Amino acid sequence: VFLIYNTAMFKEAGIAVWGWGFVYGSGVDIDLQAHRLAGRIRQYNLGGVVINAEDYGARQWSSTGGAARATQFMTTLKSDLASVKDGVLYALSSYRYMSVHPTFPFAAFMEHCDIAMPQVYWVANGVGDALSNLQDRYTEYHTAFPHKLYVPTGPAYGEYYGSGSSQFFWSATPEQITIFLNQARAMGLPAVNFWSWQHARNDAQNKWYSGTQLWDTIA
């Protein structure tokens, strides 16, 4: 779980402080995992939490019983936080292509979440298409969850994909980020999100944009 140790100064500046946690779908004690995340949220008096749920190696939400485990996790988490003053907001961060992951328990998570926050990363062996990725993924999520807020997460990083002769480097570009932001505004979306702060600025591993170009565009 990502933690900010002094939340008071952020709140005094009008900044809402949330937590983020990567949660595992199998091979762990589901209730204990929820208890620990809830404990951190209470400890640091966070106003919301982004639940990053994906299939990770053998620890998969998409395996048999995944929907029941997702319901169990969310029920335990929300029960632990039921007494928090002013409440806690919940967002699901997961795959942008719902149709490509038909057995992932999107619905079980979203039943308990306020916000759909899919990872709309337009990765391609080339520059990719920020515009169609945002539009198409919005349509898919909004059709499935029409009454939930949609806050897409755009990419602000660069890294290598694949291996051997098929390996390629990809990074979001300032131009694509501008397209993404302009289209989000045109669609009337309430907000956007980016992954991630540590990669958007002075990332020596990004061979295309190793300075502050990505963050400057977002800012």
PLY file of the C-alpha trace (Angstrom):
ply
format ascii 1.0
element vertex 219
property float x
property float y
property float z
element edge 218
property int vertex1
property int vertex2
end_header
0.00 0.00 0.00
1.33 3.43 -0.93
1.31 5.65 2.15
1.59 9.37 2.75
2.65 9.77 6.36
1.54 13.35 6.96
-1.91 13.72 5.44
-2.85 16.80 7.49
-0.79 19.25 5.44
-2.33 17.98 2.23
-5.84 18.27 3.60
-5.13 21.80 4.81
-4.19 22.64 1.21
-7.48 21.21 -0.05
-5.96 18.00 -1.41
-7.84 14.76 -0.80
-5.46 11.96 0.13
-6.24 8.42 -1.03
-4.54 5.08 -0.68
-3.67 2.57 -3.37
-3.26 -1.16 -2.94
-2.47 -4.09 -5.25
-4.63 -6.99 -4.12
-4.16 -10.67 -4.94
-6.95 -12.93 -6.14
-5.86 -16.33 -4.85
-3.15 -17.99 -2.80
-3.67 -15.51 0.04
-6.02 -15.11 2.98
-8.66 -12.87 1.38
-10.06 -11.57 4.67
-6.62 -10.88 6.14
-5.67 -8.97 2.99
-8.81 -6.83 3.35
-8.21 -6.27 7.08
-4.67 -5.05 6.45
-5.72 -2.63 3.73
-8.55 -1.31 5.89
-6.13 -0.88 8.79
-3.85 1.33 6.72
-6.76 3.42 5.48
-7.93 4.01 9.04
-4.39 4.60 10.32
-3.76 7.42 7.86
-7.33 8.73 7.77
-7.60 8.38 3.99
-10.65 9.58 2.12
-10.62 6.86 -0.50
-8.78 3.85 -1.82
-7.87 2.65 -5.30
-8.08 -1.14 -5.43
-5.65 -2.40 -8.07
-6.93 -5.86 -8.93
-5.32 -7.83 -11.76
-4.25 -11.41 -12.37
-0.71 -11.79 -11.07
1.10 -15.02 -11.88
-0.75 -17.86 -10.18
-2.63 -15.45 -7.90
-5.58 -14.84 -10.16
-8.99 -13.28 -9.72
-10.00 -14.83 -13.05
-9.70 -18.39 -11.78
-12.67 -20.44 -10.56
-14.49 -18.72 -7.69
-12.96 -15.33 -8.43
-16.25 -13.45 -8.23
-16.97 -14.92 -4.80
-13.49 -13.96 -3.59
-13.90 -10.44 -4.94
-17.22 -10.10 -3.12
-15.67 -11.49 0.04
-12.76 -9.05 -0.16
-14.94 -6.00 -0.78
-17.48 -6.98 1.88
-14.76 -7.41 4.51
-13.01 -4.19 3.52
-16.18 -2.10 3.63
-17.32 -3.70 6.88
-14.02 -2.76 8.52
-14.42 0.84 7.31
-18.15 1.25 7.92
-17.63 3.47 10.96
-15.17 5.88 9.28
-16.42 9.45 9.63
-17.49 10.97 6.28
-17.11 7.55 4.65
-14.55 6.15 2.20
-14.72 6.19 -1.61
-13.69 3.08 -3.53
-12.25 2.84 -7.05
-11.35 -0.22 -9.11
-8.13 -0.02 -11.11
-7.93 -2.90 -13.55
-7.80 -3.89 -17.20
-8.99 -1.45 -19.85
-10.33 -4.25 -22.09
-13.19 -5.88 -20.23
-14.00 -8.05 -23.24
-10.47 -9.48 -23.34
-10.80 -10.66 -19.71
-14.26 -12.27 -19.67
-13.68 -14.28 -16.49
-12.29 -11.38 -14.44
-14.89 -10.41 -11.77
-15.41 -6.79 -12.84
-19.06 -6.82 -11.76
-18.32 -8.27 -8.32
-15.83 -5.49 -7.62
-17.87 -2.70 -9.18
-20.96 -3.62 -7.17
-19.04 -2.24 -4.18
-17.01 0.51 -5.87
-17.97 4.11 -6.61
-15.55 4.69 -9.46
-14.30 2.70 -12.45
-10.65 3.66 -12.93
-9.37 1.43 -15.76
-5.76 1.53 -16.93
-6.19 3.10 -20.36
-2.61 2.59 -21.55
-2.40 2.78 -25.35
0.66 0.55 -25.58
1.60 -0.52 -29.12
4.68 -1.36 -31.16
4.65 2.23 -32.33
3.02 5.23 -30.66
-0.46 3.77 -30.11
-3.84 5.50 -30.27
-4.80 7.54 -27.22
-8.09 8.76 -28.69
-9.73 5.45 -29.64
-8.47 3.73 -26.49
-10.21 6.32 -24.32
-13.44 6.39 -26.32
-13.80 2.64 -26.80
-12.94 1.75 -23.24
-15.38 4.34 -21.92
-18.15 2.83 -24.02
-17.42 -0.66 -22.70
-17.31 0.34 -19.03
-20.24 2.76 -19.24
-22.39 0.10 -20.88
-21.60 -2.35 -18.08
-21.74 0.16 -15.21
-23.82 3.15 -16.34
-24.33 4.54 -12.85
-20.67 4.55 -11.78
-18.22 7.41 -12.24
-15.61 6.77 -14.91
-12.13 8.18 -14.21
-9.60 6.72 -16.67
-5.96 6.30 -15.79
-3.64 7.41 -18.56
0.02 6.40 -18.95
2.87 8.69 -17.96
5.73 6.23 -18.26
7.89 4.35 -20.75
9.20 0.79 -20.65
10.20 -2.23 -22.71
7.63 -4.82 -23.75
8.08 -8.33 -25.08
11.36 -10.21 -25.26
14.04 -11.27 -27.70
13.55 -10.21 -31.30
9.98 -9.10 -30.56
10.96 -6.68 -27.79
10.08 -3.03 -28.28
10.17 0.17 -26.27
7.04 2.23 -25.79
6.29 5.47 -24.00
3.36 7.83 -23.87
4.22 11.06 -25.68
3.36 14.63 -24.70
1.22 14.89 -27.83
-0.77 11.76 -26.91
-1.27 12.94 -23.34
-2.64 16.22 -24.69
-5.05 14.29 -26.94
-6.11 12.13 -23.97
-6.78 15.14 -21.74
-8.61 17.13 -24.41
-10.83 14.17 -25.26
-11.59 13.48 -21.59
-12.69 17.09 -21.26
-14.77 16.88 -24.45
-16.49 13.74 -23.11
-17.37 15.52 -19.87
-15.47 13.08 -17.66
-15.24 14.25 -14.03
-11.48 13.67 -13.75
-8.52 11.70 -15.04
-5.66 9.94 -13.35
-2.11 9.01 -14.41
0.40 6.29 -13.66
2.77 7.36 -12.37
4.42 10.26 -10.60
7.83 8.59 -10.25
7.93 7.76 -13.96
6.57 11.05 -15.28
9.54 13.06 -14.07
13.25 12.42 -14.58
12.96 8.71 -15.30
16.35 7.63 -16.65
14.78 4.39 -17.91
12.54 6.25 -20.35
14.74 6.53 -23.41
12.28 8.85 -25.19
11.39 11.27 -22.39
13.87 11.16 -19.53
13.22 14.71 -18.34
10.00 16.34 -17.16
8.24 16.40 -20.54
5.40 14.06 -19.55
4.67 15.73 -16.23
4.94 19.23 -17.74
2.26 18.27 -20.26
-0.06 16.95 -17.57
0.56 19.95 -15.33
0 1
1 2
2 3
3 4
4 5
5 6
6 7
7 8
8 9
9 10
10 11
11 12
12 13
13 14
14 15
15 16
16 17
17 18
18 19
19 20
20 21
21 22
22 23
23 24
24 25
25 26
26 27
27 28
28 29
29 30
30 31
31 32
32 33
33 34
34 35
35 36
36 37
37 38
38 39
39 40
40 41
41 42
42 43
43 44
44 45
45 46
46 47
47 48
48 49
49 50
50 51
51 52
52 53
53 54
54 55
55 56
56 57
57 58
58 59
59 60
60 61
61 62
62 63
63 64
64 65
65 66
66 67
67 68
68 69
69 70
70 71
71 72
72 73
73 74
74 75
75 76
76 77
77 78
78 79
79 80
80 81
81 82
82 83
83 84
84 85
85 86
86 87
87 88
88 89
89 90
90 91
91 92
92 93
93 94
94 95
95 96
96 97
97 98
98 99
99 100
100 101
101 102
102 103
103 104
104 105
105 106
106 107
107 108
108 109
109 110
110 111
111 112
112 113
113 114
114 115
115 116
116 117
117 118
118 119
119 120
120 121
121 122
122 123
123 124
124 125
125 126
126 127
127 128
128 129
129 130
130 131
131 132
132 133
133 134
134 135
135 136
136 137
137 138
138 139
139 140
140 141
141 142
142 143
143 144
144 145
145 146
146 147
147 148
148 149
149 150
150 151
151 152
152 153
153 154
154 155
155 156
156 157
157 158
158 159
159 160
160 161
161 162
162 163
163 164
164 165
165 166
166 167
167 168
168 169
169 170
170 171
171 172
172 173
173 174
174 175
175 176
176 177
177 178
178 179
179 180
180 181
181 182
182 183
183 184
184 185
185 186
186 187
187 188
188 189
189 190
190 191
191 192
192 193
193 194
194 195
195 196
196 197
197 198
198 199
199 200
200 201
201 202
202 203
203 204
204 205
205 206
206 207
207 208
208 209
209 210
210 211
211 212
212 213
213 214
214 215
215 216
216 217
217 218
